[in-house]
Amino acid sequence: MSYLDIKRRLDAGEIIVLDGATGTELQRRGAQMDPSAWCGPASLNNSELLTQVHLDYMCWCRCDHCKYFRVFAFDAHAGGFC
């Protein structure tokens, strides 16, 4: 699904859930995975890294419709984002 497809659907009022593979990205960035719980503990133990993964996904997809997350992310990182 392209960015324009997503934008059209959001503009039409649809709700879209996107999966950004955050566990895989946490692992790629060095977080230790738990063989029995995959990224659960890594997410809890690396909150700053997890927030950065989400911010990077938001910047990458030019997510203009994620205002609530952007407010949370901005508060979490005083330096701003994107």
C-alpha positions in Angstrom: 0.0 0.0 0.0 1.5 3.3 -1.0 1.6 6.5 1.0 -1.1 8.0 -1.3 -3.4 5.0 -0.7 -3.0 5.4 3.0 -3.6 9.1 2.8 -6.8 8.7 0.7 -8.1 6.1 3.2 -7.3 8.3 6.2 -8.9 11.3 4.5 -12.0 9.2 4.0 -12.2 8.6 7.7 -10.9 5.0 7.7 -8.9 3.7 10.6 -5.6 2.0 9.5 -3.4 0.0 11.8 0.2 -0.2 10.6 2.8 -2.7 11.8 6.3 -1.2 11.8 8.1 -4.4 12.9 9.4 -2.6 16.0 10.8 -5.8 17.6 12.9 -6.5 14.6 14.1 -2.9 14.5 14.9 -3.0 18.3 17.0 -6.1 17.6 18.8 -4.5 14.7 19.7 -1.6 16.9 21.2 -3.9 19.5 18.4 -4.6 22.0 18.6 -8.1 23.5 15.7 -10.4 22.5 14.3 -13.0 24.9 13.8 -16.4 23.1 10.6 -17.0 25.1 9.1 -13.5 24.9 10.8 -12.0 21.7 10.6 -8.2 22.1 8.4 -7.8 25.2 11.3 -7.4 27.7 13.4 -5.5 25.1 10.5 -3.0 24.7 10.2 -2.6 28.5 13.9 -2.3 29.2 14.8 0.0 26.3 12.0 2.7 26.4 14.2 5.4 24.9 15.3 3.2 22.0 11.7 2.1 21.4 10.5 5.7 21.3 13.3 6.5 18.8 12.2 3.6 16.6 8.7 4.9 16.6 9.9 8.5 15.8 12.1 7.2 13.0 9.1 5.3 11.5 7.0 8.4 11.7 9.6 10.5 10.0 10.1 7.8 7.3 6.5 7.5 6.4 5.7 11.2 6.7 2.9 10.4 9.1 0.9 13.6 9.2 -2.1 11.9 10.7 -0.4 10.7 13.9 -0.9 13.9 15.9 -1.5 12.2 19.2 1.7 10.1 18.9 3.6 13.2 17.8 2.5 15.1 20.9 3.6 12.2 23.1 6.9 11.8 21.2 7.6 15.5 21.3 7.1 15.5 25.1 9.3 12.4 25.4 12.1 14.1 23.5 12.5 17.8 24.3 14.7 18.3 21.2 11.8 17.6 18.9 11.7 15.2 16.0 11.9 14.9 12.2 
